[in-house]
């Protein structure tokens, strides 16, 4: 297998893991929150946080490394419009993801505390949750557009 094919395979695989983990963890946390059951939210939140660190954090690093290497191998100028848009959107998704991870940790801890003390979820939980959803929308949209740009490479 050539360096190009291996790098392309790793890039595609890691982008799939990044996007798939993002959608999957968001879906399961949303479903858990909709139950309003603090015990369930705390349990699911623990796994969502672990998945984000295990899969999302590692693929966030792998994506630019393999992407820049592919750009180098193919002699694609960094000034290409689709490259610049991809990088800008990737940064946008990253800027959204960092506070999302912090919010997920807060949501999980608040739910665990409510579960342990047999309380309902506090108002701050719902404020954090709204911000979590609000940040997820541009991050998801950015990733969908990046996938298009990776495939279409428009001029």
VODREN-211163 format. One record per atom (N, C-alpha, C): residue in one letter; x, y, z. Coordinates in steps of 0.2 Angstrom, whole numbers, plus 2048, in hexadecimal, padded with zeros to 3 digits. Example, Ala and Ser with C-alpha at 12.3 -4.5 7.8 and 13.67 -1.06 7.14 Angstrom:
BEGIN
<"A" <842 7E4 827>>
<"A" <83E 7EA 827>>
<"A" <842 7F0 827>>
<"S" <840 7F5 823>>
<"S" <844 7FB 824>>
<"S" <840 800 827>>
***
This chain:
BEGIN
<"X" <804 7FA 800>>
<"X" <800 800 800>>
<"X" <805 806 800>>
<"X" <803 80B 7FC>>
<"X" <807 811 7FB>>
<"X" <806 816 801>>
<"X" <80A 81A 802>>
<"X" <809 81F 808>>
<"X" <803 823 806>>
<"X" <801 825 800>>
<"X" <7FB 828 7FF>>
<"X" <7F5 824 801>>
<"X" <7F4 81E 7FE>>
<"X" <7EF 81A 800>>
<"X" <7EE 819 807>>
<"X" <7F3 818 80B>>
<"X" <7F3 816 812>>
<"X" <7F0 81D 816>>
<"X" <7F3 822 814>>
<"X" <7F1 829 817>>
<"X" <7EA 82A 815>>
<"X" <7E8 829 80F>>
<"X" <7E1 82B 80D>>
<"X" <7DC 826 811>>
<"X" <7DE 820 812>>
<"X" <7DA 81B 816>>
<"X" <7D9 81D 81D>>
<"X" <7DF 81F 820>>
<"X" <7DF 822 827>>
<"X" <7DB 828 828>>
<"X" <7DB 82C 823>>
<"X" <7D8 833 823>>
<"X" <7D0 831 822>>
<"X" <7CE 82D 81E>>
<"X" <7C7 82B 81D>>
<"X" <7C4 828 823>>
<"X" <7C8 823 825>>
<"X" <7C6 81F 82B>>
<"X" <7C5 824 831>>
<"X" <7CA 828 833>>
<"X" <7CA 82C 838>>
<"X" <7C4 832 838>>
<"X" <7C3 834 832>>
<"X" <7BD 839 831>>
<"X" <7B7 835 832>>
<"X" <7B6 82F 830>>
<"X" <7B0 82B 832>>
<"X" <7AF 82A 839>>
<"X" <7B5 829 83C>>
<"X" <7B4 828 844>>
<"X" <7B3 82E 847>>
<"X" <7B6 834 845>>
<"X" <7B4 83A 848>>
<"X" <7AD 83C 847>>
<"X" <7AB 83C 841>>
<"X" <7A4 83E 83F>>
<"X" <79F 839 843>>
<"X" <7A0 832 842>>
<"X" <79C 82D 845>>
<"X" <79B 82E 84C>>
<"X" <7A1 82F 850>>
<"X" <7A1 82F 857>>
<"X" <79D 835 859>>
<"X" <79E 83B 855>>
<"X" <79B 841 857>>
<"X" <793 840 857>>
<"X" <791 83D 851>>
<"X" <789 83C 850>>
<"X" <787 837 855>>
<"X" <78B 832 856>>
<"X" <788 82D 85B>>
<"X" <788 82F 862>>
<"X" <78D 832 865>>
<"X" <78D 835 86B>>
<"X" <788 83A 86C>>
<"X" <787 83F 868>>
<"X" <782 844 868>>
<"X" <77B 840 868>>
<"X" <77A 83C 864>>
<"X" <773 838 864>>
<"X" <772 835 86B>>
<"X" <777 831 86E>>
<"X" <775 82E 874>>
<"X" <775 832 87A>>
<"X" <778 838 87A>>
<"X" <778 83D 87F>>
<"X" <771 840 87F>>
<"X" <76F 842 879>>
<"X" <768 845 878>>
<"X" <763 840 87A>>
<"X" <763 83A 878>>
<"X" <75E 835 87A>>
<"X" <75E 835 882>>
<"X" <764 834 885>>
<"X" <764 834 88C>>
<"X" <761 83A 88F>>
<"X" <763 840 88D>>
<"X" <760 846 890>>
<"X" <759 847 88F>>
<"X" <756 845 889>>
<"X" <74F 845 888>>
<"X" <74B 841 88D>>
<"X" <74E 83C 890>>
<"X" <74B 838 896>>
<"X" <74A 83C 89C>>
<"X" <74E 841 89D>>
<"X" <74E 845 8A3>>
<"X" <750 840 8A9>>
<"X" <753 83A 8A8>>
<"X" <755 836 8AE>>
<"X" <75C 837 8AF>>
<"X" <75E 83A 8B5>>
<"X" <765 83C 8B7>>
<"X" <769 836 8B7>>
<"X" <767 830 8B9>>
<"X" <76B 82A 8B9>>
<"X" <76D 828 8B2>>
<"X" <768 828 8AE>>
<"X" <76A 826 8A7>>
<"X" <76E 82B 8A3>>
<"X" <76D 831 8A4>>
<"X" <771 837 8A1>>
<"X" <778 836 8A4>>
<"X" <779 835 8AA>>
<"X" <780 834 8AD>>
<"X" <784 82E 8AA>>
<"X" <780 829 8AA>>
<"X" <783 823 8A7>>
<"X" <785 824 8A0>>
<"X" <781 826 89C>>
<"X" <782 827 894>>
<"X" <787 82D 894>>
<"X" <787 832 898>>
<"X" <78C 837 897>>
<"X" <793 835 898>>
<"X" <794 830 89D>>
<"X" <79A 82D 89E>>
<"X" <79D 82A 898>>
<"X" <799 826 895>>
<"X" <79B 823 88F>>
<"X" <79C 828 889>>
<"X" <798 82D 888>>
<"X" <799 832 883>>
<"X" <7A0 836 884>>
<"X" <7A1 837 88A>>
<"X" <7A8 83B 88C>>
<"X" <7AE 836 88A>>
<"X" <7AD 830 88C>>
<"X" <7B3 82B 88A>>
<"X" <7B3 82A 883>>
<"X" <7AE 82A 87F>>
<"X" <7AE 829 878>>
<"X" <7B1 82F 875>>
<"X" <7B0 835 877>>
<"X" <7B2 83B 874>>
<"X" <7BA 83C 875>>
<"X" <7BC 83A 87B>>
<"X" <7C4 83A 87C>>
<"X" <7C7 834 878>>
<"X" <7C4 82E 878>>
<"X" <7C7 829 875>>
<"X" <7C7 829 86D>>
<"X" <7C1 82B 86A>>
<"X" <7C1 82B 863>>
<"X" <7C1 832 860>>
<"X" <7BE 837 863>>
<"X" <7BD 83E 860>>
<"X" <7C4 841 861>>
<"X" <7C7 841 867>>
<"X" <7CD 845 868>>
<"X" <7D3 842 864>>
<"X" <7D3 83B 863>>
<"X" <7D9 839 85F>>
<"X" <7D8 83A 857>>
<"X" <7D1 83A 855>>
<"X" <7D0 83B 84E>>
<"X" <7D1 843 84C>>
<"X" <7D0 847 851>>
<"X" <7D1 84E 850>>
<"X" <7D8 84F 84F>>
<"X" <7DD 84B 851>>
<"X" <7E4 84C 850>>
<"X" <7E6 849 849>>
<"X" <7E3 843 848>>
<"X" <7E5 83F 842>>
<"X" <7E2 843 83C>>
<"X" <7DD 846 83C>>
<"X" <7DA 849 836>>
<"X" <7DF 84E 833>>
<"X" <7E1 853 837>>
<"X" <7E5 858 834>>
<"X" <7EC 855 832>>
<"X" <7EF 851 836>>
<"X" <7F5 84E 834>>
<"X" <7F5 84A 82D>>
<"X" <7F0 846 82C>>
<"X" <7EF 842 826>>
<"X" <7ED 847 820>>
<"X" <7E8 84C 822>>
<"X" <7E6 850 81D>>
<"X" <7EC 854 81A>>
<"X" <7F0 857 81E>>
<"X" <7F6 85B 81C>>
<"X" <7FB 857 818>>
<"X" <7FB 850 81A>>
<"X" <800 84C 817>>
<"X" <7FD 84A 810>>
<"X" <7F7 849 80F>>
<"X" <7F4 848 809>>
<"X" <7F4 84E 804>>
<"X" <7F3 854 807>>
<"X" <7F4 85A 803>>
<"X" <7FB 85B 800>>
<"X" <800 859 805>>
<"X" <807 859 803>>
<"X" <808 854 7FD>>
<"X" <806 84D 7FE>>
<"X" <807 848 7F9>>
<"X" <804 84A 7F2>>
<"X" <7FE 84D 7F3>>
<"X" <7FB 84F 7EC>>
<"X" <7FD 856 7EA>>
<"X" <801 859 7ED>>
<"X" <803 860 7EB>>
<"X" <7FD 865 7EA>>
<"X" <7F9 864 7EF>>
<"X" <7F3 869 7EE>>
<"X" <7F5 86F 7F2>>
<"X" <7F4 875 7EF>>
<"X" <7F6 87B 7F3>>
<"X" <7F1 87C 7F9>>
<"X" <7F4 87F 7FE>>
<"X" <7F0 880 804>>
<"X" <7EB 886 803>>
<"X" <7EC 88A 7FE>>
<"X" <7E8 88F 7FC>>
<"X" <7E2 88D 7F8>>
<"X" <7E1 887 7F6>>
<"X" <7DB 884 7F3>>
<"X" <7D5 886 7F7>>
<"X" <7D0 888 7F4>>
<"X" <7CA 88A 7F7>>
<"X" <7C7 885 7FC>>
<"X" <7C7 87F 7F9>>
<"X" <7C4 879 7FD>>
<"X" <7C8 877 803>>
<"X" <7CE 878 802>>
<"X" <7D3 877 808>>
<"X" <7D2 87C 80D>>
<"X" <7D2 883 80B>>
<"X" <7D1 888 810>>
<"X" <7CA 887 814>>
<"X" <7C5 886 810>>
<"X" <7BE 885 813>>
<"X" <7BE 87F 818>>
<"X" <7C1 879 816>>
<"X" <7C2 874 81A>>
<"X" <7C5 875 821>>
<"X" <7CB 879 820>>
<"X" <7CE 87A 826>>
<"X" <7CA 87F 82B>>
<"X" <7C7 884 828>>
<"X" <7C3 889 82C>>
<"X" <7BD 885 82F>>
<"X" <7BA 881 82C>>
<"X" <7B4 87D 82E>>
<"X" <7B7 878 834>>
<"X" <7BD 875 833>>
<"X" <7C0 871 838>>
<"X" <7C1 874 83E>>
<"X" <7C4 87A 83D>>
<"X" <7C5 87F 843>>
<"X" <7BF 880 847>>
<"X" <7BA 882 843>>
<"X" <7B3 884 846>>
<"X" <7B0 87E 84A>>
<"X" <7B1 878 847>>
<"X" <7AE 872 84A>>
<"X" <7B2 871 851>>
<"X" <7B9 872 850>>
<"X" <7BD 871 856>>
<"X" <7BC 876 85C>>
<"X" <7BA 87C 85A>>
<"X" <7B9 881 85F>>
<"X" <7B2 880 862>>
<"X" <7AE 87D 85E>>
<"X" <7A7 87B 861>>
<"X" <7A8 874 866>>
<"X" <7AD 870 864>>
<"X" <7AD 869 867>>
<"X" <7B0 86A 86E>>
<"X" <7B5 86F 86F>>
<"X" <7B9 870 875>>
<"X" <7B4 871 87B>>
<"X" <7AF 876 87A>>
<"X" <7AB 878 880>>
<"X" <7A5 872 880>>
<"X" <7A4 86F 87B>>
<"X" <79F 869 87B>>
<"X" <7A2 864 880>>
<"X" <7A8 862 880>>
<"X" <7AB 85D 884>>
<"X" <7AA 85F 88B>>
<"X" <7AC 866 88D>>
<"X" <7AB 868 893>>
<"X" <7A4 868 896>>
<"X" <79F 86A 891>>
<"X" <798 86A 893>>
<"X" <796 863 894>>
<"X" <798 85E 890>>
<"X" <796 857 892>>
<"X" <799 854 898>>
<"X" <79F 856 89A>>
<"X" <7A1 855 8A1>>
<"X" <79D 858 8A6>>
<"X" <79B 85E 8A5>>
<"X" <797 862 8AA>>
<"X" <790 85E 8AA>>
<"X" <78D 85D 8A5>>
<"X" <786 85A 8A4>>
<"X" <786 853 8A8>>
<"X" <78C 84F 8A7>>
<"X" <78C 848 8AA>>
<"X" <78D 849 8B1>>
<"X" <791 84E 8B4>>
<"X" <792 84F 8BB>>
<"X" <78B 851 8BE>>
<"X" <788 856 8BB>>
<"X" <781 858 8BE>>
<"X" <77C 853 8BE>>
<"X" <77C 84F 8B9>>
<"X" <777 849 8B9>>
<"X" <779 844 8BE>>
<"X" <77F 842 8BF>>
<"X" <782 83E 8C4>>
<"X" <780 840 8CB>>
<"X" <781 847 8CC>>
<"X" <77F 84A 8D3>>
<"X" <778 849 8D4>>
<"X" <774 84B 8CF>>
<"X" <76C 84B 8CF>>
<"X" <76A 844 8D1>>
<"X" <76D 83F 8CD>>
<"X" <76C 838 8CE>>
<"X" <76D 835 8D6>>
<"X" <773 837 8D8>>
<"X" <775 835 8DE>>
<"X" <771 838 8E4>>
<"X" <76F 83E 8E3>>
<"X" <76B 842 8E8>>
<"X" <764 842 8E7>>
<"X" <762 83E 8E2>>
<"X" <75B 83D 8E1>>
<"X" <757 843 8DF>>
<"X" <75B 848 8DB>>
<"X" <758 84E 8DA>>
<"X" <756 84E 8D2>>
<"X" <752 853 8D0>>
<"X" <751 854 8C9>>
<"X" <758 858 8C6>>
<"X" <758 858 8C0>>
<"X" <75E 85C 8BD>>
<"X" <75D 863 8BE>>
<"X" <762 867 8C0>>
<"X" <762 86E 8C2>>
<"X" <762 872 8BB>>
<"X" <75F 878 8BC>>
<"X" <75F 87D 8B7>>
<"X" <765 87E 8B3>>
<"X" <76B 87E 8B6>>
<"X" <771 87F 8B3>>
<"X" <773 879 8AE>>
<"X" <770 873 8AF>>
<"X" <771 86D 8AB>>
<"X" <76E 86F 8A4>>
<"X" <767 872 8A4>>
<"X" <764 873 89E>>
<"X" <767 879 89A>>
<"X" <76A 87E 89E>>
<"X" <76E 883 89A>>
<"X" <774 880 897>>
<"X" <777 87C 89A>>
<"X" <77D 879 897>>
<"X" <77B 874 891>>
<"X" <776 871 892>>
<"X" <773 86D 88D>>
<"X" <771 871 886>>
<"X" <76E 876 887>>
<"X" <76C 87B 882>>
<"X" <773 87D 87E>>
<"X" <778 87F 882>>
<"X" <77E 881 87F>>
<"X" <781 87B 87B>>
<"X" <781 875 87E>>
<"X" <784 86F 87B>>
<"X" <780 86E 874>>
<"X" <77A 86F 874>>
<"X" <776 86E 86D>>
<"X" <778 873 869>>
<"X" <778 87A 86B>>
<"X" <77A 87F 867>>
<"X" <781 87F 864>>
<"X" <785 87C 867>>
<"X" <78C 87B 865>>
<"X" <78D 875 860>>
<"X" <788 870 861>>
<"X" <789 86B 85D>>
<"X" <786 86C 856>>
<"X" <782 871 855>>
<"X" <77F 872 84E>>
<"X" <784 875 849>>
<"X" <788 87A 84B>>
<"X" <78D 87C 846>>
<"X" <793 877 845>>
<"X" <794 873 84B>>
<"X" <79A 86E 84A>>
<"X" <797 869 845>>
<"X" <791 866 846>>
<"X" <78F 861 841>>
<"X" <78E 864 83A>>
<"X" <78C 86A 839>>
<"X" <78B 86D 833>>
<"X" <792 86D 82F>>
<"X" <797 870 833>>
<"X" <79E 870 831>>
<"X" <7A0 86A 82E>>
<"X" <79F 864 832>>
<"X" <7A2 85E 830>>
<"X" <79F 85B 82A>>
<"X" <798 85C 829>>
<"X" <795 85A 823>>
<"X" <798 85E 81D>>
<"X" <799 864 81E>>
<"X" <79C 868 818>>
<"X" <7A3 866 817>>
<"X" <7A7 864 81C>>
<"X" <7AE 862 81B>>
<"X" <7AD 85B 817>>
<"X" <7A9 857 819>>
<"X" <7A8 850 815>>
<"X" <7A7 852 80E>>
<"X" <7A2 856 80C>>
<"X" <7A1 858 805>>
<"X" <7A8 85B 802>>
<"X" <7AB 85F 805>>
<"X" <7B1 862 802>>
<"X" <7B6 85D 801>>
<"X" <7B7 858 806>>
<"X" <7BC 853 805>>
<"X" <7BB 84F 7FF>>
<"X" <7B4 84D 7FE>>
<"X" <7B2 849 7F8>>
<"X" <7B2 84D 7F1>>
<"X" <7AF 853 7F1>>
<"X" <7AE 857 7EB>>
<"X" <7B4 85B 7E9>>
<"X" <7B8 85D 7EE>>
<"X" <7BE 861 7ED>>
<"X" <7BC 867 7E7>>
<"X" <7B7 86B 7E9>>
<"X" <7B5 870 7E4>>
<"X" <7BA 875 7E3>>
<"X" <7BB 878 7DD>>
<"X" <7C0 87D 7DB>>
<"X" <7BE 883 7DE>>
***
